[in-house]
Amino acid sequence: MNPVDRKLWLANVADRYARGKMDRRSFLRASAKLGLSAGALAAGSHLAARSGFGFISPAQAQQQIDWQGDMMAWLKEVGKPFAGQTVRLATESTPPSNAINSALKPYFEEATGIKVEIEVLPLEQVLQKLTLDVASGLGTYDLYYLDQSWMAAFSQDVVDPREKYESNKDLAMPNYNFDDFLKALVDGISMYDGIMCGVPYDIPIFIQMYREDVFEELGLKPATTMAEFLSNAQKIQEAKGPEIYGTTGQMKSGHYSLECDWTAWLWGHGGSVFGPDGKFTGNDEAGLAAMEYWIKLKENMPEGVTSWTWDGQGQSVAQGIAATVLSWGEFFPSWDAPESSTVSGLMNATVPPAATSLRTVEETGYGEIPGVGHQGGSSLAVSKYAKSPDAAWLFAQWATAPETQVHITTLGGGTGPTRTSVYDDPRVLANAKRGIAGTTRHLPAVRETIANHMGSEPDLPEWAEISNDTIPVELGRFWAGEYDNAKDTMDFIKQQVDGIIKG
């Protein structure tokens, strides 16, 4: 199939799926054959429950933003030739997109005269619109929100931002500094085959979060090992259950969230999804050790975990019924909001517990990077078909500039910054207060986890079906008691996964 026909067929498949004309399994298989690793498209969408994160209250949105430095003045001058143009972006509901759309966008529009239209959509609809746009080449959207798992499919349809920056110095934002982006994120979510597809935009990642009051009462310390994490959960359960459970999960059958939890425990016990021969290894000794650990851990969770995705898991902490969790760091700011959380000011954050051992990338397959801090990031890219490419590039630089990231972070969007300087900015550090919505006191744990504990899933087209269907469906059956033991479960998953890849 030539590239044009492939794009048209992929657009047709994505459109049918988004309109409910194709079931999820058929879509995942079709997209895999077309080279799209749509690994983020779970039941609903990837982190669909993130819709509660990143929205700024009306009071916050109307407060006067103090833009430091000369960025806005530079935009006002360089944006003059593009005044009246419109930049369009379709994006998932993420903290940066929501904060920009609800509070910050007017400042860019006023400075440049460029109108910005942002469609915040479920991720499958973002994919639908993106594929239709690249297939037609019409340039309906000037900017693309790219999930990390889409880089291979769309690397030829976007502009390498480094080349864009160097090719027109008049539009190169002073002090934009590509080296300021955390290197692990550039490598993990923005690069494909030597091409930089976009600039790092968003980084949800697993960190360890816990109730300080409960830990102090019971004389516990944050876990530094897998064994300690389990021990803490057991001690809390024994002393506080069932009012407060030892830990919690996102373990809904058939949902991508269940696969996210599984990979963290798998990597944490020295396992991997694949070996260097490309075969599934979740049923080896390390994989079975992870399952045995998980079984013990679940004994200290609320019964509802098998019906919860990330939203239910986050709410279980906010409602005060779980005292420790390994999950998405962007939950943390909402837990400090006094008006919506029963644990405001009581939570603390640190890095994930260390793995018992970690396999190297060379000991895995398909670029898998074992790490307890499971990540799922995204990039912002300029389309090759953009009608207003220069205006779009100005917006992309502004949206990911250090100054803008500072405001996204301090307004309470729950984002994990993608730039080193933002973590060190005095305004971000000053927001590290207890008991306020949008606290930043969890960010040191996010930063260290990105640098030293980040885990990334394999990169292969078939991963869409495997991670969103095969693995979470069978794990769901296991937790429902449909398998006699963990080994039978993992052996069956291996049979299915190896068959999908071979087929």
NORNORQUI-V865741 format. One record per residue. N is the residue number from 1. RES is the residue in one letter. PHI is phi in whole degrees, 0 to 359 (* if undefined). Layout:
N:RES:PHI ; N:RES:PHI
This chain:
1:M:* ; 2:N:287 ; 3:P:303 ; 4:V:293 ; 5:D:297 ; 6:R:298 ; 7:K:296 ; 8:L:295 ; 9:W:291 ; 10:L:297 ; 11:A:298 ; 12:N:296 ; 13:V:296 ; 14:A:297 ; 15:D:294 ; 16:R:296 ; 17:Y:294 ; 18:A:296 ; 19:R:269 ; 20:G:77 ; 21:K:266 ; 22:M:218 ; 23:D:286 ; 24:R:297 ; 25:R:296 ; 26:S:297 ; 27:F:297 ; 28:L:297 ; 29:R:291 ; 30:A:294 ; 31:S:293 ; 32:A:296 ; 33:K:296 ; 34:L:269 ; 35:G:89 ; 36:L:262 ; 37:S:275 ; 38:A:277 ; 39:G:297 ; 40:A:273 ; 41:L:271 ; 42:A:270 ; 43:A:294 ; 44:G:100 ; 45:S:194 ; 46:H:297 ; 47:L:50 ; 48:A:303 ; 49:A:286 ; 50:R:289 ; 51:S:301 ; 52:G:278 ; 53:F:258 ; 54:G:95 ; 55:F:282 ; 56:I:260 ; 57:S:296 ; 58:P:306 ; 59:A:296 ; 60:Q:294 ; 61:A:296 ; 62:Q:267 ; 63:Q:290 ; 64:Q:285 ; 65:I:272 ; 66:D:263 ; 67:W:272 ; 68:Q:277 ; 69:G:78 ; 70:D:251 ; 71:M:300 ; 72:M:292 ; 73:A:294 ; 74:W:298 ; 75:L:299 ; 76:K:298 ; 77:E:282 ; 78:V:285 ; 79:G:278 ; 80:K:306 ; 81:P:295 ; 82:F:253 ; 83:A:302 ; 84:G:96 ; 85:Q:283 ; 86:T:239 ; 87:V:253 ; 88:R:241 ; 89:L:219 ; 90:A:253 ; 91:T:217 ; 92:E:292 ; 93:S:286 ; 94:T:236 ; 95:P:306 ; 96:P:297 ; 97:S:297 ; 98:N:291 ; 99:A:294 ; 100:I:295 ; 101:N:292 ; 102:S:267 ; 103:A:222 ; 104:L:258 ; 105:K:307 ; 106:P:302 ; 107:Y:292 ; 108:F:293 ; 109:E:297 ; 110:E:294 ; 111:A:289 ; 112:T:254 ; 113:G:79 ; 114:I:272 ; 115:K:273 ; 116:V:241 ; 117:E:247 ; 118:I:243 ; 119:E:263 ; 120:V:261 ; 121:L:226 ; 122:P:303 ; 123:L:298 ; 124:E:295 ; 125:Q:283 ; 126:V:299 ; 127:L:298 ; 128:Q:303 ; 129:K:291 ; 130:L:295 ; 131:T:294 ; 132:L:297 ; 133:D:291 ; 134:V:288 ; 135:A:291 ; 136:S:275 ; 137:G:68 ; 138:L:281 ; 139:G:70 ; 140:T:300 ; 141:Y:244 ; 142:D:271 ; 143:L:235 ; 144:Y:244 ; 145:Y:274 ; 146:L:245 ; 147:D:297 ; 148:Q:304 ; 149:S:280 ; 150:W:258 ; 151:M:302 ; 152:A:297 ; 153:A:290 ; 154:F:241 ; 155:S:297 ; 156:Q:271 ; 157:D:250 ; 158:V:233 ; 159:V:264 ; 160:D:298 ; 161:P:297 ; 162:R:293 ; 163:E:292 ; 164:K:298 ; 165:Y:294 ; 166:E:281 ; 167:S:283 ; 168:N:219 ; 169:K:295 ; 170:D:295 ; 171:L:256 ; 172:A:274 ; 173:M:300 ; 174:P:301 ; 175:N:62 ; 176:Y:294 ; 177:N:57 ; 178:F:300 ; 179:D:290 ; 180:D:285 ; 181:F:294 ; 182:L:301 ; 183:K:301 ; 184:A:300 ; 185:L:282 ; 186:V:302 ; 187:D:291 ; 188:G:274 ; 189:I:232 ; 190:S:239 ; 191:M:254 ; 192:Y:213 ; 193:D:52 ; 194:G:82 ; 195:I:261 ; 196:M:271 ; 197:C:279 ; 198:G:192 ; 199:V:256 ; 200:P:304 ; 201:Y:240 ; 202:D:210 ; 203:I:215 ; 204:P:288 ; 205:I:207 ; 206:F:288 ; 207:I:229 ; 208:Q:265 ; 209:M:230 ; 210:Y:207 ; 211:R:278 ; 212:E:296 ; 213:D:296 ; 214:V:292 ; 215:F:296 ; 216:E:294 ; 217:E:299 ; 218:L:265 ; 219:G:69 ; 220:L:260 ; 221:K:237 ; 222:P:306 ; 223:A:291 ; 224:T:254 ; 225:T:225 ; 226:M:298 ; 227:A:298 ; 228:E:291 ; 229:F:298 ; 230:L:295 ; 231:S:299 ; 232:N:300 ; 233:A:299 ; 234:Q:294 ; 235:K:292 ; 236:I:294 ; 237:Q:299 ; 238:E:295 ; 239:A:274 ; 240:K:241 ; 241:G:291 ; 242:P:269 ; 243:E:295 ; 244:I:233 ; 245:Y:272 ; 246:G:295 ; 247:T:203 ; 248:T:208 ; 249:G:207 ; 250:Q:231 ; 251:M:240 ; 252:K:292 ; 253:S:301 ; 254:G:79 ; 255:H:256 ; 256:Y:303 ; 257:S:301 ; 258:L:295 ; 259:E:295 ; 260:C:298 ; 261:D:299 ; 262:W:300 ; 263:T:297 ; 264:A:299 ; 265:W:289 ; 266:L:298 ; 267:W:298 ; 268:G:292 ; 269:H:248 ; 270:G:82 ; 271:G:263 ; 272:S:205 ; 273:V:288 ; 274:F:231 ; 275:G:262 ; 276:P:296 ; 277:D:274 ; 278:G:82 ; 279:K:263 ; 280:F:296 ; 281:T:236 ; 282:G:293 ; 283:N:256 ; 284:D:278 ; 285:E:301 ; 286:A:294 ; 287:G:296 ; 288:L:288 ; 289:A:296 ; 290:A:296 ; 291:M:294 ; 292:E:297 ; 293:Y:298 ; 294:W:296 ; 295:I:300 ; 296:K:293 ; 297:L:295 ; 298:K:296 ; 299:E:298 ; 300:N:248 ; 301:M:244 ; 302:P:298 ; 303:E:299 ; 304:G:291 ; 305:V:301 ; 306:T:282 ; 307:S:244 ; 308:W:256 ; 309:T:263 ; 310:W:299 ; 311:D:295 ; 312:G:297 ; 313:Q:299 ; 314:G:299 ; 315:Q:293 ; 316:S:296 ; 317:V:284 ; 318:A:301 ; 319:Q:275 ; 320:G:81 ; 321:I:256 ; 322:A:217 ; 323:A:257 ; 324:T:205 ; 325:V:201 ; 326:L:251 ; 327:S:196 ; 328:W:298 ; 329:G:297 ; 330:E:289 ; 331:F:298 ; 332:F:304 ; 333:P:301 ; 334:S:291 ; 335:W:290 ; 336:D:272 ; 337:A:283 ; 338:P:299 ; 339:E:283 ; 340:S:230 ; 341:S:228 ; 342:T:273 ; 343:V:243 ; 344:S:304 ; 345:G:82 ; 346:L:262 ; 347:M:272 ; 348:N:221 ; 349:A:223 ; 350:T:207 ; 351:V:287 ; 352:P:297 ; 353:P:298 ; 354:A:292 ; 355:A:290 ; 356:T:297 ; 357:S:194 ; 358:L:229 ; 359:R:283 ; 360:T:279 ; 361:V:301 ; 362:E:294 ; 363:E:268 ; 364:T:243 ; 365:G:226 ; 366:Y:60 ; 367:G:74 ; 368:E:299 ; 369:I:240 ; 370:P:297 ; 371:G:182 ; 372:V:293 ; 373:G:277 ; 374:H:303 ; 375:Q:238 ; 376:G:210 ; 377:G:262 ; 378:S:213 ; 379:S:231 ; 380:L:248 ; 381:A:231 ; 382:V:270 ; 383:S:288 ; 384:K:292 ; 385:Y:256 ; 386:A:301 ; 387:K:282 ; 388:S:232 ; 389:P:296 ; 390:D:288 ; 391:A:297 ; 392:A:296 ; 393:W:293 ; 394:L:299 ; 395:F:294 ; 396:A:299 ; 397:Q:296 ; 398:W:298 ; 399:A:294 ; 400:T:245 ; 401:A:289 ; 402:P:306 ; 403:E:297 ; 404:T:292 ; 405:Q:298 ; 406:V:300 ; 407:H:290 ; 408:I:304 ; 409:T:287 ; 410:T:281 ; 411:L:285 ; 412:G:101 ; 413:G:287 ; 414:G:85 ; 415:T:285 ; 416:G:259 ; 417:P:302 ; 418:T:258 ; 419:R:244 ; 420:T:301 ; 421:S:297 ; 422:V:291 ; 423:Y:297 ; 424:D:264 ; 425:D:295 ; 426:P:303 ; 427:R:290 ; 428:V:290 ; 429:L:296 ; 430:A:291 ; 431:N:274 ; 432:A:279 ; 433:K:248 ; 434:R:280 ; 435:G:73 ; 436:I:236 ; 437:A:298 ; 438:G:84 ; 439:T:305 ; 440:T:246 ; 441:R:286 ; 442:H:269 ; 443:L:294 ; 444:P:303 ; 445:A:291 ; 446:V:298 ; 447:R:298 ; 448:E:292 ; 449:T:294 ; 450:I:301 ; 451:A:286 ; 452:N:233 ; 453:H:227 ; 454:M:286 ; 455:G:246 ; 456:S:233 ; 457:E:289 ; 458:P:299 ; 459:D:241 ; 460:L:208 ; 461:P:304 ; 462:E:290 ; 463:W:299 ; 464:A:303 ; 465:E:292 ; 466:I:295 ; 467:S:276 ; 468:N:257 ; 469:D:228 ; 470:T:302 ; 471:I:294 ; 472:P:292 ; 473:V:292 ; 474:E:289 ; 475:L:296 ; 476:G:298 ; 477:R:296 ; 478:F:298 ; 479:W:291 ; 480:A:275 ; 481:G:86 ; 482:E:274 ; 483:Y:248 ; 484:D:287 ; 485:N:201 ; 486:A:293 ; 487:K:297 ; 488:D:299 ; 489:T:298 ; 490:M:289 ; 491:D:296 ; 492:F:291 ; 493:I:299 ; 494:K:300 ; 495:Q:302 ; 496:Q:292 ; 497:V:295 ; 498:D:298 ; 499:G:292 ; 500:I:297 ; 501:I:291 ; 502:K:293 ; 503:G:288
